[in-house]
Amino acid sequence: MEFLLNTPLACKLYHEHAEKMPIIDYHCHLSPQMIAEDHRFRSITELWLGGDHYKWRAMRANGIDERYITGDASDWEKFQKWAETVPFTLRNPLYHWTHMELRTAFGIDTILNAGTAREIYDRCNNLLQRPEYSARGLMRRYGVKVVCTTDDPIDSLEHHQKIREDGFEIKVLPAWRPDKAMAVADAKAYNAYLDLLASASDISIDSYDSLMAALQVRHDFFASQGATVADHGVSEFPWEPCSKADADTLFAKVRSGCELDSTEVKKLQTFILLDLARMNARKGWVQQFHFGPLRNTNSRLYVQLGPDIGCDTIGDWRSAEALAHFLDTLDNEGLLAKTILYNINPAENDVTAAMIANYQDGSVPGKMQWGAGWWFNDQLDGMKKQIDTLSLQGLLSRFVGMLTDSRSFVSYPRHDYFRRLLCRILAHDIEEGLIPMEEMPRVEQMIEDICYYNALKYFNWE
């Protein structure tokens, strides 16, 4: 049998229904500038190891010096150290991803290790010289139809404009990510950001109302550039009741340079996030909430290298009460947009899956979504748990499917990973009699829907 497809029925479902579906990657961290410039990669190291903190974590765990991870070692030296690490990633998703990416992007079936490193490095680099291995070429290779990047409200979106003007056939849309507009815990950094936001919006930000006015200007601008998706990243999901008068006072305090205490931070963040969610609803956007990571835990490496370098982890906050208050407030106002929730802590799987059912309102199939296994959960065990729990608590048939959440142009096999697992699970249920054979047409349509059509309809990209 084929990888993950352990029965003839699983193979049939995959090849006839999942494999052929285009990719909608509605949340990723690809560089719009690279797409606009149709970036050509100097080596497999730049393409594969640049910015990939999953690999960086594994290399550190394997005893590799930081010079060969994020330091000044040559591209070959970094690749060689990654190749030395790969055999030690057995049972880690990196082992599967690595070899799926080599096969699908470069046609290489050779196992990567220290002994094969040079051959694979040279073969990949030779292929990268070809025009079809540019940033856009790789997107075409994987059958991508739509990509949503992750963009700050102050971004000019000039690269998205260039992509459209070039007539690139793959839809590349900005997604609004206003996390820094909520980052009130550090007064100095927050005020520096507000000055940039004021410049981008051409509004002087000296009050809470002017903050919202500036954000509304940028929200409108994003909409004019094709944005229909918002994304919000939080650690502990904020909920602390806050009046408008309190928000005015707290904003004035932080804008004057004074630090807020922990309760004040949570109050102001709650108020801001509610107002941002109302903006999303009034536009008819889809909003996503990624919650639960404890970030930048290694202060030494954070000082040396900055954020997003592989030193974030799973936080252990509990979110049920905060989520319920937040969603209920918006629902009562008639301003709860189509919403996708992602929890990083697998201990909250059942909580999140059950929560979305409370706010389905019959207006849209699957209006409230529990997102694909995220970050530490986007591997076989995490994806299976997400599929099983969603099946038990809600309607798997209405699920909008997988995404990459990646900075790499060769991460699209993560969609294939998910699709193979989905077909394996459904084939098993049919073979065990849990789904009757008479439902085969429904199962076949369900696979195509989850892989493609549900997202196409949910995001109104038909």
C-alpha positions as CSV (number, residue, x, y, z in Angstrom):
1,M,0.0,0.0,0.0
2,E,1.0,3.6,-0.3
3,F,2.1,6.0,2.4
4,L,-0.7,6.2,5.0
5,L,-3.2,4.6,2.6
6,N,-3.3,1.1,4.2
7,T,-6.2,-0.4,2.2
8,P,-7.4,-0.5,-1.4
9,L,-10.4,1.6,-0.4
10,A,-8.2,4.3,1.2
11,C,-6.2,4.4,-2.0
12,K,-9.3,4.7,-4.1
13,L,-10.8,7.5,-2.0
14,Y,-7.5,9.4,-2.1
15,H,-6.6,9.0,-5.8
16,E,-10.2,9.6,-7.1
17,H,-11.3,12.3,-4.8
18,A,-8.7,13.9,-2.5
19,E,-5.5,14.0,-4.6
20,K,-7.0,16.0,-7.5
21,M,-8.5,18.8,-5.5
22,P,-6.8,22.3,-5.7
23,I,-5.2,23.8,-2.6
24,I,-6.7,26.8,-0.7
25,D,-4.2,27.9,1.8
26,Y,-6.2,30.4,3.8
27,H,-3.6,31.0,6.5
28,C,0.1,31.1,5.9
29,H,3.2,33.3,6.5
30,L,4.6,33.4,3.0
31,S,6.4,36.5,2.0
32,P,4.3,38.7,-0.4
33,Q,7.5,40.3,-1.5
34,M,8.9,37.0,-2.6
35,I,5.8,36.2,-4.6
36,A,5.7,39.7,-6.1
37,E,9.4,39.4,-7.2
38,D,8.9,35.8,-8.2
39,H,11.9,35.1,-6.0
40,R,14.6,32.7,-7.2
41,F,16.2,30.7,-4.3
42,R,19.9,30.6,-4.2
43,S,19.9,27.1,-2.6
44,I,17.8,24.4,-1.0
45,T,19.1,25.8,2.3
46,E,17.5,29.2,1.7
47,L,14.2,27.5,0.6
48,W,14.1,24.9,3.3
49,L,16.0,26.1,6.4
50,G,15.5,29.9,6.2
51,G,12.9,30.7,8.9
52,D,11.8,27.1,9.6
53,H,11.8,27.0,13.4
54,Y,10.5,23.4,13.3
55,K,13.8,22.3,11.8
56,W,15.8,24.7,14.1
57,R,14.3,23.1,17.2
58,A,15.2,19.6,16.0
59,M,18.7,20.6,15.2
60,R,19.2,22.2,18.6
61,A,17.8,19.0,20.2
62,N,20.4,17.0,18.2
63,G,23.3,19.0,19.6
64,I,23.9,21.2,16.6
65,D,25.7,24.5,17.3
66,E,23.6,27.6,16.6
67,R,26.2,28.7,14.0
68,Y,24.8,26.0,11.7
69,I,21.2,26.9,12.4
70,T,20.8,30.6,12.4
71,G,24.4,31.7,12.3
72,D,27.0,32.5,9.7
73,A,27.8,29.0,8.4
74,S,27.6,28.4,4.7
75,D,24.5,27.1,3.0
76,W,26.2,23.7,2.5
77,E,27.3,23.5,6.1
78,K,23.8,24.2,7.3
79,F,22.2,21.7,5.0
80,Q,24.8,19.1,6.0
81,K,23.9,19.6,9.7
82,W,20.2,19.2,8.9
83,A,20.9,16.1,6.9
84,E,22.8,14.7,9.9
85,T,19.8,15.4,12.0
86,V,17.1,13.9,9.8
87,P,17.7,10.2,10.8
88,F,17.1,11.3,14.4
89,T,13.7,12.7,13.6
90,L,12.1,9.3,13.2
91,R,8.5,9.5,14.5
92,N,8.7,13.3,14.4
93,P,6.5,14.8,11.6
94,L,9.7,16.5,10.3
95,Y,10.8,13.1,8.9
96,H,7.6,12.7,6.9
97,W,7.5,16.3,5.8
98,T,11.1,16.3,4.7
99,H,10.8,13.3,2.4
100,M,7.3,14.3,1.1
101,E,8.8,17.7,0.1
102,L,11.8,16.2,-1.5
103,R,9.6,13.9,-3.6
104,T,6.9,16.3,-4.6
105,A,9.0,19.4,-5.2
106,F,12.2,17.7,-6.6
107,G,11.2,14.2,-7.6
108,I,13.8,12.8,-5.1
109,D,12.9,9.5,-3.3
110,T,16.3,9.0,-1.7
111,I,16.3,9.0,2.1
112,L,18.2,12.1,3.4
113,N,21.1,11.5,5.8
114,A,24.7,12.4,6.1
115,G,25.7,10.0,3.4
116,T,23.2,11.3,0.8
117,A,23.4,14.9,1.7
118,R,25.8,16.1,-1.0
119,E,24.0,14.3,-3.8
120,I,20.6,15.7,-2.7
121,Y,22.0,19.2,-2.1
122,D,23.4,19.3,-5.6
123,R,20.3,17.9,-7.3
124,C,18.0,20.3,-5.6
125,N,20.3,23.3,-6.3
126,N,20.5,22.4,-10.0
127,L,16.7,22.2,-10.2
128,L,16.3,25.5,-8.4
129,Q,18.1,27.2,-11.3
130,R,15.1,26.4,-13.5
131,P,12.4,29.1,-13.9
132,E,9.7,26.7,-12.8
133,Y,11.3,26.5,-9.4
134,S,10.8,30.2,-8.6
135,A,8.4,31.2,-5.8
136,R,5.4,31.4,-8.2
137,G,6.5,28.3,-10.0
138,L,6.5,26.2,-6.9
139,M,3.0,27.5,-6.1
140,R,1.8,26.4,-9.6
141,R,3.5,23.1,-9.1
142,Y,1.3,22.3,-6.1
143,G,-2.0,23.3,-7.7
144,V,-2.5,26.3,-5.4
145,K,-5.6,28.4,-6.1
146,V,-5.8,30.8,-3.2
147,V,-3.3,32.0,-0.6
148,C,-3.9,34.3,2.3
149,T,-0.7,35.9,3.7
150,T,-0.5,37.4,7.2
151,D,-0.2,41.2,7.2
152,D,0.0,44.0,9.8
153,P,-2.4,47.0,9.6
154,I,0.5,49.3,8.8
155,D,1.7,47.2,5.8
156,S,1.5,49.1,2.5
157,L,0.3,45.9,0.6
158,E,2.4,47.2,-2.3
159,H,3.5,43.6,-3.0
160,H,-0.1,42.4,-3.2
161,Q,-0.8,45.2,-5.7
162,K,2.2,44.2,-7.8
163,I,1.0,40.5,-7.8
164,R,-2.4,41.6,-9.1
165,E,-1.0,44.0,-11.7
166,D,1.2,41.2,-13.0
167,G,-1.9,39.1,-13.6
168,F,-0.6,36.1,-11.6
169,E,-3.3,33.5,-11.9
170,I,-3.1,32.3,-8.3
171,K,-5.1,34.6,-6.0
172,V,-2.8,36.0,-3.3
173,L,-4.8,38.0,-0.7
174,P,-3.8,39.9,2.4
175,A,-5.1,38.8,5.8
176,W,-5.5,41.5,8.5
177,R,-3.4,40.6,11.6
178,P,-3.7,43.5,14.1
179,D,-1.9,41.8,17.1
180,K,0.4,44.8,17.6
181,A,-2.6,47.1,18.1
182,M,-3.4,45.0,21.2
183,A,0.1,44.7,22.6
184,V,-0.5,47.1,25.4
185,A,1.6,45.3,28.0
186,D,4.8,47.1,26.9
187,A,4.1,50.8,26.8
188,K,7.3,51.8,25.0
189,A,6.9,49.3,22.2
190,Y,3.2,50.0,21.9
191,N,3.6,53.7,21.6
192,A,6.3,53.2,18.9
193,Y,3.8,51.0,17.0
194,L,1.0,53.5,17.4
195,D,3.2,56.2,15.8
196,L,3.6,54.0,12.8
197,L,-0.1,53.3,12.7
198,A,-0.8,57.0,12.9
199,S,1.5,57.6,9.9
200,A,-0.1,54.8,7.9
201,S,-3.6,56.0,8.6
202,D,-2.9,59.7,8.5
203,I,-4.8,60.0,11.9
204,S,-3.2,61.4,15.1
205,I,-3.7,58.7,17.7
206,D,-4.3,60.5,21.0
207,S,-7.4,58.7,22.4
208,Y,-9.1,55.3,22.2
209,D,-11.6,56.6,19.7
210,S,-8.7,57.8,17.4
211,L,-7.1,54.4,17.7
212,M,-10.2,52.8,16.4
213,A,-10.6,55.4,13.7
214,A,-7.0,54.7,12.5
215,L,-7.6,51.0,12.6
216,Q,-10.9,51.4,10.7
217,V,-9.0,53.4,7.9
218,R,-6.6,50.6,7.6
219,H,-9.3,47.9,7.7
220,D,-11.1,49.7,4.9
221,F,-7.8,49.9,2.9
222,F,-7.2,46.1,3.4
223,A,-10.8,45.5,2.1
224,S,-10.1,47.6,-1.0
225,Q,-7.1,45.4,-1.6
226,G,-9.1,42.2,-1.6
227,A,-8.9,41.2,2.1
228,T,-11.8,39.2,3.4
229,V,-10.0,37.4,6.3
230,A,-8.8,38.6,9.7
231,D,-6.5,36.7,11.9
232,H,-5.9,37.4,15.6
233,G,-3.1,35.8,17.7
234,V,-3.4,35.9,21.5
235,S,-1.7,34.0,24.3
236,E,-4.2,33.8,27.1
237,F,-7.5,34.6,25.5
238,P,-8.5,37.9,27.1
239,W,-11.7,38.4,29.0
240,E,-12.0,41.1,31.7
241,P,-15.1,43.3,31.6
242,C,-14.3,46.8,30.6
243,S,-16.5,49.9,30.1
244,K,-15.9,52.5,27.4
245,A,-14.9,54.9,30.2
246,D,-12.3,52.4,31.5
247,A,-11.0,51.9,28.0
248,D,-10.5,55.6,27.5
249,T,-8.7,55.9,30.8
250,L,-6.5,52.9,30.3
251,F,-5.6,53.9,26.7
252,A,-4.7,57.4,27.9
253,K,-2.5,55.9,30.6
254,V,-0.5,53.6,28.2
255,R,-0.3,56.3,25.6
256,S,1.3,58.6,28.1
257,G,4.0,56.0,28.6
258,C,2.8,54.5,31.8
259,E,2.8,50.7,32.2
260,L,-0.5,48.9,32.9
261,D,-0.9,46.2,35.5
262,S,-1.9,42.8,34.5
263,T,-5.6,43.3,35.1
264,E,-5.6,46.6,33.2
265,V,-3.8,45.0,30.3
266,K,-6.5,42.3,30.1
267,K,-9.3,44.8,30.3
268,L,-8.0,47.0,27.5
269,Q,-7.2,44.0,25.3
270,T,-10.7,42.6,25.8
271,F,-12.2,45.9,24.7
272,I,-9.9,46.3,21.7
273,L,-10.5,42.7,20.5
274,L,-14.2,43.1,20.8
275,D,-14.1,46.2,18.7
276,L,-11.9,44.5,16.1
277,A,-14.3,41.6,15.9
278,R,-17.2,44.0,15.3
279,M,-15.2,45.5,12.4
280,N,-14.8,42.1,10.9
281,A,-18.5,41.3,11.2
282,R,-19.6,44.6,9.7
283,K,-17.4,43.8,6.6
284,G,-18.7,40.2,6.4
285,W,-15.1,38.9,6.8
286,V,-14.1,35.6,8.2
287,Q,-12.1,36.0,11.5
288,Q,-9.6,33.5,12.9
289,F,-8.4,33.3,16.5
290,H,-5.1,31.5,17.3
291,F,-4.8,31.2,21.1
292,G,-2.6,29.6,23.7
293,P,1.1,29.9,22.8
294,L,3.6,30.9,25.4
295,R,6.1,32.9,23.3
296,N,9.8,33.7,23.5
297,T,10.6,31.5,26.5
298,N,14.3,31.4,25.9
299,S,15.3,34.9,26.9
300,R,19.0,34.4,25.9
301,L,18.1,33.4,22.3
302,Y,15.3,36.1,22.2
303,V,17.9,38.8,22.9
304,Q,20.3,37.3,20.4
305,L,17.9,36.4,17.5
306,G,14.5,38.0,18.2
307,P,11.0,36.3,18.0
308,D,9.9,33.3,15.9
309,I,13.2,31.3,16.3
310,G,11.8,28.1,17.8
311,C,11.5,29.0,21.4
312,D,7.7,29.2,21.8
313,T,5.7,26.5,23.6
314,I,2.3,25.4,24.6
315,G,0.7,27.6,27.3
316,D,-1.5,26.1,29.9
317,W,-4.2,28.8,30.3
318,R,-7.8,27.7,30.3
319,S,-9.9,29.4,27.7
320,A,-13.5,28.1,28.0
321,E,-14.9,30.9,30.1
322,A,-13.2,33.7,28.3
323,L,-14.2,32.3,24.9
324,A,-17.8,31.9,26.0
325,H,-18.1,35.5,27.3
326,F,-16.4,36.9,24.2
327,L,-18.4,35.0,21.6
328,D,-21.7,35.5,23.6
329,T,-21.2,39.2,23.7
330,L,-20.8,39.4,19.9
331,D,-23.6,37.0,19.3
332,N,-26.0,39.0,21.4
333,E,-25.1,42.1,19.4
334,G,-25.7,40.3,16.1
335,L,-22.0,40.9,15.3
336,L,-20.4,37.5,15.5
337,A,-18.7,37.0,12.2
338,K,-17.9,33.6,10.6
339,T,-15.2,32.4,13.0
340,I,-12.4,29.8,13.1
341,L,-10.9,28.9,16.4
342,Y,-7.4,27.3,16.8
343,N,-6.2,26.1,20.2
344,I,-2.5,25.2,20.6
345,N,-3.0,23.2,23.8
346,P,-4.5,19.8,22.9
347,A,-6.0,19.6,26.4
348,E,-8.5,22.2,25.1
349,N,-9.6,20.1,22.0
350,D,-12.9,19.1,23.4
351,V,-13.5,22.5,24.9
352,T,-13.0,24.2,21.6
353,A,-14.9,21.7,19.5
354,A,-17.9,21.9,21.9
355,M,-17.7,25.7,22.0
356,I,-18.3,26.3,18.3
357,A,-21.6,24.3,18.5
358,N,-23.0,26.9,21.0
359,Y,-22.9,29.7,18.4
360,Q,-23.9,28.1,15.2
361,D,-27.0,30.1,14.2
362,G,-28.3,28.5,11.0
363,S,-27.2,31.4,8.8
364,V,-24.3,29.6,7.2
365,P,-23.3,25.9,7.2
366,G,-20.4,25.6,9.5
367,K,-20.4,29.3,10.5
368,M,-18.3,28.5,13.6
369,Q,-15.3,26.4,12.8
370,W,-12.7,24.5,14.8
371,G,-9.5,25.0,12.8
372,A,-7.1,22.3,11.7
373,G,-4.5,21.0,14.1
374,W,-2.3,24.0,14.7
375,W,1.4,24.3,15.3
376,F,2.4,21.5,17.8
377,N,-0.7,19.6,16.6
378,D,-0.3,19.6,12.8
379,Q,1.1,16.1,12.7
380,L,-0.6,12.7,12.4
381,D,-1.7,12.3,16.0
382,G,-2.9,15.9,16.3
383,M,-4.7,15.9,13.0
384,K,-6.4,12.5,13.8
385,K,-7.5,13.8,17.2
386,Q,-8.9,17.0,15.6
387,I,-10.8,15.0,13.0
388,D,-12.2,12.5,15.6
389,T,-13.2,15.2,18.1
390,L,-14.8,17.4,15.5
391,S,-16.7,14.4,14.2
392,L,-18.0,13.6,17.7
393,Q,-18.8,17.2,18.7
394,G,-19.9,18.7,15.4
395,L,-20.1,18.2,11.6
396,L,-16.9,17.0,10.1
397,S,-18.6,17.3,6.7
398,R,-18.7,21.1,7.0
399,F,-15.0,21.4,8.0
400,V,-13.0,23.9,5.9
401,G,-9.9,21.7,5.9
402,M,-6.1,22.0,6.1
403,L,-3.7,24.9,5.8
404,T,0.1,25.2,6.0
405,D,0.7,28.0,8.5
406,S,4.1,28.1,7.0
407,R,6.8,30.4,5.7
408,S,8.0,27.9,3.1
409,F,7.0,27.6,-0.5
410,V,7.4,23.8,-0.3
411,S,5.1,23.2,2.7
412,Y,2.1,22.3,0.6
413,P,2.5,18.6,1.2
414,R,1.0,19.3,4.6
415,H,-2.3,19.4,2.7
416,D,-1.5,16.0,1.2
417,Y,-0.5,14.6,4.6
418,F,-4.0,15.6,5.9
419,R,-5.8,14.3,2.8
420,R,-4.2,10.9,3.0
421,L,-5.1,10.7,6.7
422,L,-8.7,11.8,6.1
423,C,-9.1,9.1,3.4
424,R,-7.5,6.4,5.7
425,I,-9.9,7.3,8.5
426,L,-13.1,7.3,6.3
427,A,-12.0,4.1,4.6
428,H,-11.5,2.4,8.0
429,D,-15.0,3.5,9.1
430,I,-16.6,2.0,5.9
431,E,-14.7,-1.2,6.3
432,E,-15.7,-1.5,9.9
433,G,-19.3,-1.0,9.1
434,L,-19.4,2.3,11.0
435,I,-20.4,4.0,7.7
436,P,-22.7,1.9,5.4
437,M,-21.5,1.3,1.8
438,E,-24.7,3.0,0.7
439,E,-23.2,6.2,1.9
440,M,-20.2,6.0,-0.5
441,P,-21.4,8.9,-2.7
442,R,-21.8,11.1,0.4
443,V,-18.3,10.1,1.6
444,E,-16.7,10.8,-1.8
445,Q,-18.4,14.3,-1.9
446,M,-17.4,14.9,1.8
447,I,-13.7,14.3,1.0
448,E,-13.8,16.8,-1.9
449,D,-15.7,19.3,0.2
450,I,-13.3,19.1,3.1
451,C,-10.3,19.3,0.8
452,Y,-11.5,22.2,-1.3
453,Y,-15.2,23.1,-1.8
454,N,-16.1,24.0,1.8
455,A,-13.3,26.6,2.0
456,L,-14.2,27.9,-1.4
457,K,-17.8,28.6,-0.3
458,Y,-17.0,29.6,3.3
459,F,-14.6,32.4,2.2
460,N,-16.8,33.4,-0.7
461,W,-14.1,32.7,-3.3
462,E,-16.3,30.9,-5.7
